[in-house]
């Protein structure tokens, strides 16, 4: 498999999932603004949407959209390692979290990365993000991970969003469960591996 990624972008989520699963994969860095690969070729020939992540499978087919990709990775991993079994209520809970993170948290961050957006508009989205962070913080009370005691692909996705809080100078100190969660996930060897491979973590 080959993962098309941009350092620190939402593609870090499936990158973490691949490392957690211990599956063989290649990495291909994408210049998102130019829609180019390292060799200068057109990335939209791989993914017409022009966004990351994209995962090229061994048969040459390409899957896009992070929540779909991480579930495919989970299904290729050891049973129960990164996702509950298909058809169970626990799997639907996982999908519930993936959808919430994608449509509410992830999308609320998008405007903050737009350099031309005014302060009033950005403050609106910051307030929306704070509301969602509070919701997730409450849901994490008494739990190590979103589904309980076991790490899942939803946790990797949430962790990536929380790293964006650092970049956007969003203070997490008022969300003690999220702070503990972020520290817990950051310490996982597979997470450190993925971040190091993207140049986001430098070991001494």
Protein Blocks (a to p, Z undefined) as FASTA:
>chain_A
ZZdddehiaklmmmmmmmmnopacddddddfklopafkopafklmmmnopacddddfkop
acehjklmmmmmmmmmcehkloccehiaklmmmmmmmmmmmmmmmmmmmmmmpmkbcfkl
mmmmmmmmmmmmmmmmmmmgopabfnljaccfklmmmmmmmmmmmmnopafklmmklmmm
mmmmmmpmklmmmmmmnopaccZZ
